[in-house]
């Protein structure tokens, strides 16, 4: 298939693609950063966070995402040379996920794309955090299926997450792998594993995005924003 409009289902990564998780994480770190006079670059903060997050996801694949964030928060503070956070501060960091902002183009683009495709979420967060995001910055946009790491028991880039999604959409909608487009920013979490299970992908390469990047990007289409992708689909 050569056109975007030949496909039937978009499988979305949410945090990084639809929601600006990098800005959300930086804002959620502010309570512990504000107690220090040290200045950190955005890149240093996000790289340190991402390393700890992926290691923890591998170590505890069944730990819900908000609890996982709370668990790495003290280690993150220590790695940055900051004072240890209180238990309450770590809990608030974990609970911040549902408050992270959507990108400005996201909601309009999702509504436009929903006229052409089934919209499926395959996210590394927990059900409660996603529900807060969906009711909040995603403005209640309806998805046809929502699959979280909590439902599956593992975190992307584990291939089980993609195999679970493919099985679920085939059962529910009669859609095969060749009709699915993985739509995501992160090469690490999404594009590389999607390719391994035979799914084509659209790289939403958000300008300035740092987390999940790899030196050897894999993709079949590339856009800077979801809005640009929706424009391309409508143009076809």
C-alpha positions in Angstrom: 0.0 0.0 0.0 1.4 3.3 -1.0 -1.1 5.9 0.3 -1.9 6.8 3.9 -5.6 6.5 3.0 -5.1 2.8 2.2 -4.8 1.9 5.9 -7.7 1.3 8.3 -6.2 1.8 11.8 -3.9 4.2 13.5 -2.1 2.9 16.7 -1.0 5.8 18.7 1.7 6.3 21.2 0.3 9.0 23.5 3.0 10.6 25.7 5.5 12.2 23.3 3.2 12.0 20.3 -0.1 13.4 21.4 0.9 14.8 24.8 4.0 16.9 25.4 5.5 14.6 28.1 8.9 16.4 28.0 7.4 19.7 29.1 5.1 17.8 31.5 8.1 16.0 33.2 10.1 19.2 33.5 7.2 21.0 35.1 6.6 18.1 37.5 10.3 18.2 38.6 10.1 21.9 39.4 9.3 21.3 43.2 12.7 19.6 43.7 14.6 21.7 41.2 13.5 24.9 42.8 15.2 24.0 46.1 18.6 24.0 44.3 20.7 26.7 42.8 22.2 24.3 40.2 21.0 24.9 36.6 20.4 21.9 34.5 19.9 21.7 30.8 16.6 20.3 29.5 18.6 17.6 27.7 20.4 16.5 30.9 17.2 16.3 32.9 15.3 14.4 30.2 18.2 12.0 29.4 18.6 11.2 33.1 14.9 10.7 33.5 14.6 8.5 30.4 17.5 6.2 31.5 16.0 5.6 34.9 12.5 5.2 33.5 13.4 2.5 30.9 15.6 0.6 33.5 12.7 0.6 35.9 10.2 -0.5 33.3 12.5 -3.5 32.5 12.9 -4.3 36.2 9.3 -4.0 37.2 7.1 -4.5 34.1 3.9 -5.0 36.1 4.3 -1.7 38.2 1.7 0.8 37.1 3.3 3.9 35.5 2.4 6.5 38.1 3.9 4.2 40.8 6.9 3.7 38.6 7.5 7.4 38.4 7.1 7.8 42.1 9.6 5.0 42.6 12.3 6.6 40.4 11.8 10.1 41.7 14.3 9.8 44.7 16.9 8.1 42.5 16.5 10.9 39.9 17.0 13.5 42.6 20.1 11.7 43.8 21.5 11.4 40.3 21.1 15.1 39.8 22.7 15.8 43.2 19.6 17.2 44.7 18.2 16.8 48.2 16.1 13.7 48.7 12.4 14.4 48.0 9.7 13.8 50.6 7.3 10.8 50.0 4.6 13.3 49.2 6.7 15.0 46.5 7.5 11.6 44.9 3.8 10.7 45.0 2.9 14.0 43.3 5.5 13.4 40.6 3.9 10.1 39.8 0.4 11.6 39.9 1.4 14.4 37.5 1.0 12.3 34.3 -2.7 13.2 33.9 -1.9 16.9 34.0 0.8 16.9 31.2 -0.3 19.1 28.3 -1.4 18.0 24.8 0.4 19.5 21.8 -1.6 22.3 20.3 -2.5 20.4 17.1 -3.4 17.1 18.7 -7.1 17.3 19.4 -8.1 18.9 16.1 -5.9 16.4 14.2 -7.4 13.4 16.1 -10.9 14.5 15.3 -10.0 14.8 11.6 -8.2 11.5 11.5 -11.1 9.7 13.2 -13.2 10.3 10.0 -10.8 8.0 8.1 -9.4 5.5 10.7 -10.0 3.5 13.8 -8.0 5.2 16.5 -6.3 2.9 19.0 -4.1 3.8 22.0 -1.1 1.7 22.9 0.5 3.5 25.8 3.0 2.8 28.5 1.0 4.5 31.2 -1.6 3.1 33.6 -5.4 3.3 33.0 -6.0 6.0 35.6 -3.3 8.3 34.3 -4.6 7.9 30.7 -8.2 8.5 31.8 -7.1 11.8 33.4 -5.3 12.9 30.2 -8.2 11.9 28.0 -10.7 13.9 30.2 -8.2 16.7 30.5 -5.9 18.0 27.8 -7.2 15.5 25.1 -10.7 17.1 25.6 -12.5 13.7 25.7 -11.6 12.7 22.1 -13.0 9.2 21.7 -10.7 6.3 20.9 -11.9 3.0 19.5 -9.7 1.0 21.8 -7.4 1.8 24.7 -4.5 -0.5 25.6 -2.1 0.4 28.4 1.0 -1.2 29.8 -1.1 -2.0 32.9 -3.5 -4.0 30.8 -0.7 -6.0 29.0 1.7 -6.4 31.9 4.8 -5.1 30.1 6.1 -1.9 28.7 7.1 -0.9 25.2 9.5 -1.6 23.5 8.6 -5.2 24.6 7.2 -6.9 21.4 4.4 -8.4 23.6 2.7 -5.0 23.6 2.5 -4.8 19.9 1.5 -8.5 19.5 -1.2 -7.9 22.1 -2.5 -4.9 20.1 -2.5 -6.7 16.8 -4.4 -9.6 18.3 -6.9 -7.3 19.9 -7.6 -5.2 16.8 -7.9 -8.3 14.6 -10.4 -9.7 17.0 -12.4 -6.5 17.5 -12.3 -4.8 14.1 -11.1 -7.5 11.7 -8.0 -5.4 10.9 -4.8 -7.2 10.0 -1.2 -6.0 10.6 -0.9 -4.7 7.0 -3.8 -2.3 7.7 -2.2 -0.7 10.8 0.0 2.3 11.0 2.0 2.8 14.2 1.9 6.6 14.8 4.5 7.8 17.2 7.4 10.1 18.1 9.7 7.6 19.9 12.0 5.5 17.8 13.0 3.5 20.9 9.5 2.7 22.2 7.6 2.4 18.9 9.1 2.5 15.5 11.8 -0.1 16.0 9.6 -2.7 17.7 6.7 -2.0 15.3 9.0 -2.9 12.4 10.0 -6.2 14.1 6.3 -7.3 14.2 5.6 -6.2 10.6 3.8 -2.8 11.1 4.4 0.2 8.9 4.9 3.5 10.8 4.5 7.2 10.7 7.1 9.2 12.6 5.7 12.3 14.2 9.1 13.9 14.7 8.1 16.7 17.1 10.6 19.6 16.8 13.1 19.5 19.6 12.0 16.2 21.0 14.8 14.3 22.8 13.4 11.2 24.5 13.3 8.0 22.6 15.4 9.2 19.7 17.9 6.9 17.9 20.6 7.5 15.4 19.1 5.2 12.8 15.4 6.3 12.5 13.0 3.8 11.0 9.7 5.1 9.4 7.5 4.9 6.3 6.2 8.5 6.5 7.4 11.4 8.5 5.7 14.6 9.7 6.6 17.2 12.3 3.1 17.3 13.8 0.0 15.3 13.8 -1.8 18.2 12.2 0.5 17.9 9.2 -0.3 14.2 8.9 -4.1 15.0 9.0 -3.5 17.5 6.2 -1.8 14.9 4.1 -4.5 12.3 4.6 -7.2 14.9 3.7 -5.1 15.9 0.6 -5.2 12.3 -0.6 
